[in-house]
């Protein structure tokens, strides 16, 4: 499975840690930036990931910014993208199970650092349930 990964300056440090975790999970990672903690505009990076997902050049995306919200809003403007902010293992699992979300957004400033790897593991170990949820998606 190939994953597009990006962050803004607020999420850069966590993004770098996530690259290691995603590789450990056996996922191929395309790092779309940013490359430092220098201030950048989060929509630029959210759109890069969203377009990769929408064009099916990758299977899923992961975005990290201060709250996760700005990147999710931007990503959801791209047709075919279903980005969800997850702040716990449960919200990550439910976004995948019930909403068939294909982009995970995480808040580096709002999520305890020790929870982020748990959220990512929950996301990538959960599949869409389909059934009654399929018509809603």
C-alpha positions in Angstrom: 0.0 0.0 0.0 1.3 3.4 -0.9 0.7 6.4 1.4 1.1 10.1 0.6 2.3 12.0 3.7 2.5 15.7 4.3 2.5 18.3 7.0 2.8 22.0 7.6 5.4 23.5 9.9 3.4 22.7 13.0 3.3 19.0 12.1 6.7 18.6 10.7 8.3 16.9 13.7 5.5 14.4 14.0 5.5 13.8 10.2 9.1 12.8 10.4 8.4 10.3 13.2 5.4 9.0 11.2 7.6 8.1 8.2 9.5 5.7 10.4 6.2 4.1 11.8 4.6 3.8 8.4 7.7 2.1 7.0 7.6 -0.3 10.0 4.0 -1.1 9.1 5.1 -2.1 5.6 3.7 0.9 3.9 5.4 2.7 1.0 5.6 6.4 1.9 5.6 9.4 -0.5 6.7 12.4 1.6 5.2 15.5 0.0 6.6 18.0 2.4 7.1 20.2 4.1 10.8 19.9 4.7 11.3 21.9 7.9 9.6 23.8 10.7 9.8 27.1 8.6 6.3 28.6 8.3 4.3 27.4 5.3 0.7 27.5 4.1 -1.0 24.2 5.1 -3.5 24.2 2.2 -0.6 23.7 -0.3 0.4 20.5 1.4 -3.1 19.2 2.1 -4.0 19.7 -1.6 -0.9 17.8 -2.7 -1.9 14.7 -0.7 -5.6 15.0 -1.6 -4.8 15.1 -5.3 -2.6 12.1 -5.1 -5.4 10.2 -3.4 -8.1 11.4 -5.8 -6.0 10.5 -8.8 -5.3 7.1 -7.3 -1.6 7.5 -7.4 -1.6 6.5 -3.7 -4.0 4.4 -1.7 -4.4 6.7 1.2 -3.1 9.9 2.7 -1.9 11.2 6.1 -1.8 14.9 7.0 -0.4 16.5 10.1 -0.9 20.1 11.1 -1.6 22.0 14.3 -5.1 20.8 14.8 -5.7 18.5 11.8 -8.8 20.6 11.0 -7.4 23.0 8.4 -5.8 20.2 6.4 -8.9 18.1 6.5 -11.1 21.0 5.3 -8.7 21.6 2.4 -8.4 18.0 1.5 -12.1 17.5 1.5 -12.5 20.1 -1.2 -10.9 17.6 -3.7 -13.6 15.3 -5.2 -13.1 11.7 -4.2 -11.4 12.6 -0.9 -12.9 11.7 2.5 -10.6 13.2 5.1 -11.2 12.8 8.7 -9.6 14.3 11.8 -8.8 11.5 14.3 -7.8 12.3 17.9 -8.1 8.8 19.3 -7.9 5.2 18.2 -11.7 5.0 18.3 -12.2 8.0 16.0 -9.6 6.6 13.6 -11.3 3.2 13.5 -14.8 4.7 13.1 -13.7 7.0 10.2 -12.4 4.0 8.3 -15.2 1.5 9.3 -18.2 3.8 8.8 -17.0 6.6 6.5 -14.5 4.8 4.3 -12.2 7.8 5.0 -9.1 7.8 2.8 -7.1 10.6 4.3 -6.2 10.8 8.0 -5.6 14.2 9.5 -3.9 14.5 12.9 -3.4 17.6 15.1 0.2 17.7 16.3 -0.6 20.4 18.8 -3.9 18.9 20.0 -3.0 15.2 20.2 -0.7 13.8 22.9 2.4 12.6 21.1 2.2 9.1 22.6 -1.3 8.7 21.1 -0.4 9.5 17.5 1.3 6.1 16.7 -1.8 4.4 18.2 -4.1 6.4 16.0 -2.1 5.6 12.9 -1.9 1.9 13.7 -5.7 1.8 14.3 -6.3 3.6 11.0 -4.2 1.2 9.0 -5.5 -1.9 10.7 -9.2 -1.0 10.0 -11.2 -1.6 6.8 -14.5 -0.1 5.6 -17.4 -2.2 6.8 -19.6 -1.4 3.8 -23.1 -2.7 4.3 -25.5 -0.1 5.7 -22.6 2.5 5.6 -22.0 2.1 1.8 -25.1 4.0 0.7 -24.3 6.8 3.1 -20.8 7.2 1.7 
